[in-house]
Amino acid sequence: IPKIRRAFGLPATLLQKLKAHSKNRLTPLTNLESQNPLAQTQYVVTEGGNIFSTYHSDHQTDKSFAIVVAGESGSGKSVYSCLRARLHAEVTVYGLVSGHMVSFKNKPSAEDMNEFGLVREEVDQLLHILEPNRSISNKFNWVYNVKNKLQQRRNSWAKTVLHECLDNFVGGDVDFAMWLDKKAKWERRERPKTTAIIIDEATDLDLAQGLVASIREIKDEYSHLAQKDVMVIITGTGLEAIDMGGRIGTNPDYSKLVTLKTPNLEEIKKGMVTGETEVVEHLYGPDVERPYLKRFEEPVLDAIFKAIERGLFSRVLMTNARMFFRSVLPIMLHEFHQQDDGQISERRRLARLEERLVQIASVGPIMDHGPRFYVNQNSVAKMSENSRGVLLKQAFLFHTMRSIEDGQQREEGSLQTNAERELNYIQKCIRELRQDLSKEDGEETDVEDQISEEIFEVGLATRTTTSNALKYLSCFGLSCSVRSGFGKEFEEMVALHYMRLKQVEGFETKRVTLKHAWPPKRNKGSLWEQILNLPDKLNEQFETETGDLQRDPAIDKSCLVFSQGTATAQGGDVLALVMEGKKGRIDTIQCKNISKKTYAPADVREKWWPRLGVFVRKEIDFNLYPQRGKNKTWSEESPEMANAHYSLVGLEKLAELCKERCSLDEVTIGHRIIATSLAMNKITSNFPIPEDADLRVWFREMLEPTISVLVPSDAIELEEEG
């Protein structure tokens, strides 16, 4: 019939116009040329995705529900939703939620989104408190009525946002506008049989819950858009955080949840072997020259995909669909890597190809194209450099804070006190970061010490399980592989973690390798004689140290992170000079990559703390500045104190050196930290942690996400080895 109408020059039908307008305005698919949308939806692992196939089997309004598509940013939610909508509906209406739409409108007695959320949370907490006495007090019912009114106002606001989204999609098209208008009353036979409405970027949890709670009203309001049924799809980063057993909201009949996970490597490889061009189009889009638009040999693809799963960086970045499709796979597919000696056997050629690609996939400056590409997409790309940096720092702190909270021991004791001290430090950093953002926005107001919701809304983290790819992004690349029992790898990781924390605090950081160890390593001779000879050795080192100890006067806050000059240093493994203005301090970290089986509390007291210049007899009996006694009896009767003194003297001499070389007014001894691979929740409460603000212990949980983001195959196991 459409061909006949065109042949006779008749105007297009309403359905033809709607389809054409919908296709032109379906933004997420503008870079895709697929003729088979079902094929592309197979390329990402999903949970609950089969709900689309059965959606139209029962289209009674009183039994309808919304489909909620969740997942982290870059998982392909928008493309997935649009492709599924095109597959199961004749016409798709795509609504994109913008920032101004979620500004405060009909929400009750608050001035912004966060305040409304806090009010709602406080009401829920109050209901929980009153629940036990609900039968003998009317307070529960009164608060419950308040909650219902809050939800009604929220639902009204959510529908207002929906209306504005659909108005924006119309884009001035008269026919489309009339079709959306219920008053137009198009003939039933002229309507599409099925219509899909997509609300994309609905990252605000109140908005998503308001839409779900109003789903049957919404479907009734827009029932005139189709002969049979209207499908409503709500898409947003982090919506899986409000998952209640496969749904969103309190009513199980109002929604079904689909969560996008990681790229489906087997399906992708299968499509490339059979020559399905949709895979390549998914990678490159229509405007990019595609030298790989061909059927790939299966043995070659096997080598490529094995290398991706083995490569140090590729196996991390492949956990985010956008980084995988747009960076990892195109890099690894390049025919440049496949060039080899044409005379060698096929088996050897493939083995050489795999090993070569593993090395390529383990080179940071090549593979970090994924994070560099990621931050130039969507809402993240529109931010200023400072705003984006602040949110990345908050994302880093979020992962550390979540790890500490999950590993906390609830009973009182030194472990709990230590964990609370680290959480307080994180909250202080968050408050300062948010103050920095408020100044940039011209709003110097009081800010909270809670993570900004914006890190979830723009996709820099998710509220539940964030992929290692996004954790690596939050580390800003400051991470390394750590294998069980490899002390130097652990020291390097701790140094990088410390550097990232200093960056979070606003310091410019730089790595420096010292020529000497501070203090020099002791030998097996008399401890007393070595203590007597130590000043002369340190003076000699003072004159011959060649480490790059310089301060840039133009930088107010800077930090030099030192690696000790020898692999067997007596003092801390990682040292740092923290400079702010003309004042500085030396932080020192003792690193212990050990297993739970080899841990002994006595070692902490007798070996670990003394290397930081701290003498600990009991938790309440400690000395941060142990001084030398009058004779060698002191070193024989209290070797722990003598060892602590030996390390402290080396630290103090390094502080003197830094003061002179960096032209500082003063350099003091600052934080002394034990960093260990032991998990906090696997340690008994007798771990010696003196109660002093300058003495800290970083268990495995405090080292997240740095310690686990580049996980090798023989990584430190949490259960067995801390």
N, C-alpha and C positions, 0 to 999 in steps of 0.2 A: 504493500500500500504506500509506504513512503516514496518508493521509486516512481509509482504512478503519479503521485502528487507532484513530485519534482518535474516529471516529464510534461505535465500539463501546466506547469508554472503556478501551482496552487500553493498558498501559504503553508508553512510548517504547522503541525498540530501543536497543542499545548505541551504534550509529552515530549515531543522532539525538542522544543524550545527549552524545556526544563532540563532535559538531559544535557544539551549543549552548554547551558549556563552552568550547570553543576560541574561538568567536566572542566570547564575553564577556570572555575573558582576553587577547585579542590587542591588547595595550596600544597599539602605534603606530597602530592603525586606529580607535581610539575616537572620534577627531574627524573621521572620514571617513564619508560616507554613500553612497559609490559603489556602484552596482549593476553596474558594468562595470569591474572592476579592471584589465583589460588597458589600457584607455584611459589611466589615470593613469600607468602605468609608461612610457608613451611621452613623458612631459613632461620627462624628464631625459636628456641624452645619455649613453650608456653605451659601454663597450668590453667586448666578450665576452658581452653580455647574451643572445645567441641560444642559449647553452648550456642554458637552462631548457627550451627547446622540444624538445631532443633527449635530455634527461636520462634519461627512462624507456625509451628505445629498447633499452637493454641493462642489465638490472638484476641481473646476476650479481654475487654478493658479492665474488668475487675480482677483479672489474674495476671496482668502484665507486669513486667519488671524492667529495670534498666540494666544494661551491660556496662560494667565498669572495667576499663582496661588500665592496668597499673604497671609499674616498672620504673627503673631508674632512667634518667635522661640519657638519650643515646641508645636505648634498647629497641627503638623502632615502633613505639606505641602509636604515633600519629599515622605512619604509613600502614601499619598493621590494621588499624581501625578503618582507614579509608578503603583499603583493599577488601577487607571483609564486608564493609558496607556495600561496595560496588558489586560484590559477588552475590549478596543476599537481598539487595534492594534495587529497584529501577532508577530511583533518583536519590541522591545524597545531598543533604544540607549540612554544610560545614561551618560551625561557629567557633571562632577563636577568642578565648578570654584574654583580654588585655588588662594591664595593670590598673587603669582608671576604673574599670568595671567593678573591681573588687574593693574599691574604696568604700568608706563607710556611707551607707545610704539608709536602709530601713532597720539596721541593727540597733538594739536598744541601749540607750544611755552609755555610749562609749564613743571614742573618737577614732578608733582604728581597729583593724582586724585582730591584732594581738590582744587588745583589752577585752574584746568580746569573748575570745577564746578563754581568757583567764576567768572571766565572770562565769562562763559555762562550767569550767573545771571546778570552780569553788562551789557552785550549786551542786554538782555531782558529788563532791566530797561531803558536803553537808547532808545530802540525802543518805549517803553511806553511814554517816554518824547517827542519824536519826532512825535508821531502818530497824534496829532492835526494839525500839519503843513505839513503833508506829501504831500499835493497837491501843495504847493508852494515852497518846498525845496527838493533837491535831496539827502539830508543827510540821510533821512529815508531809501531810496533804497540802499544807500551805506552800511549802517549798516546792513540792511536786507541781503545783499549779503555776508557780513562777517559772519552773523549767519548761512547762508546756507553752507558756506565753513567749519565752525566749525562742523556742523552736519554731513557733508560728511566724514570728518576725523574721527569723533566719530563712524560713522557707519562702516567704514573700520576697525577700531580697534575692534569693537564688533564682526565682522565676524572672525577676526583673533583669538580672544578668543574662539569662537565657534569651529573653526577648531582644535585648540589645545585640547579642551575638548574631541572631538570625537577621536582624535589620542590617547589620554590617555585611552579611553574606549576600544580600539582595544586590547591593552595588548599583542601584539605579535602574535595574531591569524591571520594566513595567509589568510584563507578564508574570515574572517571578514574584513580584510584590503582590499582585492580585491573587496569585495562587496561595500565598501565605495568609492573605486576608480572608478570614472566615466569612465575611459578608459577601464576598464575590460569588460564592455558590456556583462553582463550576459543576458541569454535569459529571455525574459519578463515572461514566464511561471514559471521560477525558482525563481523569486523574491517573497517576501511576498506580499499579497494583500494590506495590510496597514502597515505602519511603524510609530512609534512615536519617536521623538527626544526630550529628556528632558535636559534642561540646569538648573542644580540645584545650589543653593547658589549664584544666580545672584543678590546679594544685592546692588551692585553699581547701582545707578539710571541711570547714563549715559550708562552703559552697557545694562541694560534692555531696555531703550528707543532706543538705537542703534540697538538692535536685532529686536525690534518691527518695527522700521522704515525700516529695511532691510528684513522683513519677506518674501516678494514675491520673492526677489532675492534668499533668502536662500532656499525657497521651490522649486524654479526652479533649483537651483544648485544640490539639493539632490533628485530630482524627480525620479532618476534612482533607488532609494532604494525601491520602491514599484510599484506594478502594477497599483494601483488606486491613493493612496493619502499618503502624509507624514504629520503627525500631529506634530506641534512644541509646546512644553510646556516650559514656562519660569517660574522658581520657585525662590522665594527669600523673605527674611524677610523684611517687611516694604515697599514693592512695592505698597501697597494700598495708600501710601502717594502721589503718582502721578496719582491717579485715576481721570479720567475726565469723569464722567458719565458712569461708567462701562467699561472703557477701559484705556489703557496706551498709551500715545502719543497724538499727535494732530489730527491724522486721525482716525475717528471712525470705519473705515472698517478694520483696521490693527490688532486689538486685542480685546479680550474679557477677562474680569477680573473675577476670582473666588477668593473669600476671605474666609479663614477658620476662624471660630469664636471659640466657646467654645465646650466642649464635649456635645454630645446629650444624656442626661441622660435617657430620655424615651426609645430611641432606644437601649441603652446599657442594660437597665433593661429588655426590651422585649427579647433581644437576650439571656440573662442569664436565663430567665424563661423558654424559649423554648429549652435550652440546646445547643445553638450554641457555639461550641468550639472556634470560631474565636475571640470572645470577650476575653476569657481567654488567648489565644495565643497573642492577641494584648497587653495584660497586661504584660505577663511574658517572651515571647520568648521561643524558643525550648530548651534552656539549663538550665531552672530553674524548680525545682521540683514544681509541681502544685497540691496541695491537693484540689483545688477548681474546678477541671475539672469535673463538674457534673451539673445536672439540679437543679437550686435553687428553693426553694419554694417561690412563689410570696409574701406571707405575710412577710416572712423573708426579702426579698429584699426591700419591701416597708419600713420596719423599718430601714434598713441600709441606703437607699437613703434619707429618711427623716432626719436621723441623720446627714448625710453629708451636707445637705442643712442648718441644724441648727447649726452645730458645729462652734465655733468661728474661728478656723483656716482652717478647711476643706472647708467651704464655700468660702474662699478666694483662697485657692490653687487649687480648682476644676476649676477655670477659665482658667487655662493653661492645655492643653491636656496632655502634657508630665508629669507634676506633678500629674495630676489626675490619669492617667493610670498606672504610675510607682510607685506612692507612696500612694496617698489618698485611692484609691479603694482597693489595696492589704491589706493595714493596716486594713481597716474597714471590709473586707471580712473574716479575719482570724477566723477560727472556735473556737479559744481560747475564743473569746468574747461571743460566743453563749452558752457556758456552763451555765446551771442554774438548779434549783431545778426541778426534773422531776415530782413532784406531783402537781405543780401549774397549773392553767388553761392556755390554749393556748393564750387567750387574755392578761392575765397578763404577761405571759412570753415575748410576743412581746413588750408590753409596757415597761417592765424592760430592754429589749434588746435595744430599741431605746434610752432610757434615759442614759443607760450605754455608748452607742456609742457616744451620744452627748458630754458626759464628756470627753471621749477619744479624740474626734475630737476637743476639746477645750484646749488640753494640748500641749503647744509649743514644748517641747523637743521630743515629739512623732511625731507630724505632720510636724515639720520642716525637716523631711527626704526629703520632696519634694524639697525645695531649695537646700539642700545638694546634692541630686542626680542631680539636674539640672546643677549645676556649674561643675559637673564632666563629662558632655556630650559635644560632638562636639568641636567647636573651643575654647570655654571658658575653657575647661579642659586642653588645651595645654598651657595656659598662666602661667606666673610666678605668685606667690601669690601677689606681688606688683602690677603688671599690671592689674590683675583681680580686686584687691581692688580699684585701681584708677578708673577703668571704672565703677564699681558699685557706687562709690561716684559721678561720673559725671552723671550717670543715676538718682540718687537721686536729684541732682541739676537741671537736665533737667525737672523733674516733677514739682519742685517748681517754676522754671522760667516760664514754660508754663502756670501754674496756675495764676501767677502774671500777665503775659502779657494778659491773657484772661480776668482778672478782673479789669484791669487798667481803670481809668476814664481819658478821653483824655483832659478835660479842665485843665488849670493850677490851682494849689492850693496845700494845704498841703498834701492831699491824694496822688496826683500825685508825689509830691516831695518825699514822704515817699516810694512810690512804686519804683521810680527810684533809691533811695538809696539802697533798698534791691536788685534790679537787678544789681547794680554796685558791691555790695558785692559778689553776685553769680558769676559774671564774673571774679572778682579777684580770687575767689577760683578755678574756672575752669582754669584760666591761670597758677596758681601755680601747679595744678594737672598735667596739660599737660607738664609743665616744668619738673616735677618729672619723667614723662614717658620718656621724651627726654633724660634725664640724664641716665636712665637705658639703653636706646638704644645707649648710647654713642654719642648722638647728642645734645649738649647744644646750641640750636639755639633759636631765638625768636619764641615764639608760640602765637597763637591767644587766645582770650578769648571766643571763640565759642565752643559749645559742640562737642567733637570728633565724627566723623561719625562712628567710630568703635563700639560705644555702640549699634548702630542700626544693624551693619553688623554681630556682634556676638550674637545678640538677647537679649541684656539686657534691651532694651526698643524699642518701635515702634514710628514712627514719628506721628502717628495719635492717636489711642486709645490703650493704654497699659493696659493689664489685671491687676487686683489687685494682682494676684500672683507675677508678675514681679515687681510691686511697693513694695510689701512686701519684696522681695529679695533686692531691692535697699535700703530699710530701714535697712537692715541687722537684721531684726527681732525686731528693736526698735520701737514698736508701741503697742497700746492697744485700747480696745473698749471704745468709748465715747458716753454716752447717754445724751440726752438733759436735761440740768438743773443739771447734776451731776458734781459739782465743783471739787471734788477730782479726778475723772477720767480725767477731762480736765487738771488738774495740772500735773498728771502723764504723759499724752500724751505730754504736752509742755516740760516737763523735758526730755523725750525720744527724742523729736525732736531737742532740744538744744544739747543733747549728740551726736546725729548723725551729726549735723553741726560741732561740735568740732572735731569729728573724721575725717570729710571731711578736716578740716584745719590741720590735722596731730597730734592731741592731743590724748594721752591715757586717757580714761575716766573711772570714777568710781562713783557709787552712794554712798552717805553717808547720814544717818539720824541723824539730830542734836537732842540733848536732849532738848535744849531750843529754844524758838522763839527769833529772832533778828530783832527788839526789842520785848520785852514782850508785850502782848496785854494790851491795856488800859482798864480801867473800866469806869463807868459812873460818877466818881467823877470829881473834878476840874482838867482840863487839865493842868493848870499852876503848880499845886502841883505835878502832875505826871511827868511833865518835870523836876521839881526840884529833884524828887526822882529817876529819871531814872539812873543817873550815879552809884548810890549805887547798884541798881538792876543788872545793867550790869556787875559791878565788881564781884558781887556774881556769876552770870552766867559764867563769865570768868574763875573763879576758879573751877566750878563744871561741865563744859561742857565735856561730855564723847564721843562726836562724833569722828570718826576715822579720825582725821586731821593729815595726814602724807604725806610727799613728798619723793618719791624714787629718790635719787640723780642720779641714773643711767639713769633716763628718763628726757630728756631736756624739753619736752612739755607734761604737764599733766593737767588734769582738774577734780576737785571734784565737782559733782553736788549734792547740798544739798536739802533735804526736811526739811521744818521747823519743829521744835520740837513739835508744837501743831497744832491742826486743825484750830485754830482761831488766827493765827499770825497777828500782826499789820503791818508788812512790806510786802515785796514781798513773793509770794507763793513758788517760785523756786529761790534758790540762787546758785551761782557757784563761785568757786575759780579757776581762770585760771592762771596757772603757766608756765612761760617760762624762763628757767635758774633760776636765783635767784630773779626774779621779779614776782609779781603777781597782779591780780586785782580781785575785786568782781563784778560780774554781778548779777543783780536782775531782776526778772520777776514777774509782777502782772498778774494773770490769771483771765479772766472773761468769763465764759460760760453762756451767756445770750441770750435772743431773741431780735429780732429787735423791738418788741413791748415794751419791758421794757428798751430799751436804751434811755438815755438822755444825751446830750452833757455836761450838768452841772455836772453830776456824774463823767465824765472823769476828769474835771477840779478840782472838789472839793473833790473827793474821790480816784480816781484811781492814778493819778500822785502823790498826797501827800504820798501815801503808799510806793512810790519808793524814797521818800526824795526830791521830786521836787515840787516847788510851781509854779503854772501857773495861771496868771490872764487873760492874753490873749496870743495868739500864739507868739506875739512879746515881751510879758512881762512875763518872767519866771526866776526862780532862782534855780540852781542846788544845791546850798549850803546855804539854809536859816538858819540864825543864831538866837539865842535866844535874845529876847529883855531884857530890864532892869526891867520890872514889869509885873504883870499878865494882865494889860490892853492890852498888845500886843496879848496875847492868846485869849482874848475875842473879840477883834476887827478884828483879822485875824486868825480864827481857822484853815483855810486851810494851812497857812504858819506855824502855830504852829504844826499841824499834820505832815507836811513835815519835819520840824525840828526834831520831835520825831523819825520818821523813819530813818532819816539820821544819827542821833546819834547812833542808833542800828547798822546800817551798818558799821559805822566807828569803832565801838567796835569789831564787827566781823572781820573786816580787821586787827585790832590789834592782835586779837586772832590767826588768820591764820598766820600772820607774825611770831609770836613767836613759834607756834606749828610746823610750816613747815620750820623754819629756813630760812626765806626769807629776803632779804635786804629791800624790800618795798612792800606794798600792797596798791593799790589805788582803788578808786571807779570807776568802768568801765561802761559798757552799762546798761542802765535802760530801760526795755522793758515792754510794755503792750501787752499781748497776749489775743486776744478775738476771740470768735466763730463767731462774726459778719463778714459778707461778705463785702469786700471793695466796690463792685459795688452796694451795697444796702445802703450805708451810704451817708448822705449829706455832703457837703464840710465844714461844721462847726465843724467837729471833731477836738478837740484841739490837734495839734501835733506841739510842739515847734521845731524850726529849729536848731537843734544841733545834731552833729554826734553821740553823746553818747545816745541820746533819740530816741528810735525806737518803732514802733507799728507793731505788727504782726497780721494782719487780717487773716481770715480763709484761704485765698489764700496762704499766706506765710507759713502756717502750712502743706501744702501738700508736699508729699503724706501721711505723718504720720497720719493726722487727719481722713482720709477717708478709709485707706487701710483695716482696720478691722471694717467694717461697721456693727453694730448690727441692728436688725429689727426696733428698735425705735431710730435710729440715728438722729443726729441733721439735720434738713432739711434746705437746703440752702435758699430756697425761703422764708419760714415762720420764721425760727429761726436763720438765718445767717449762 
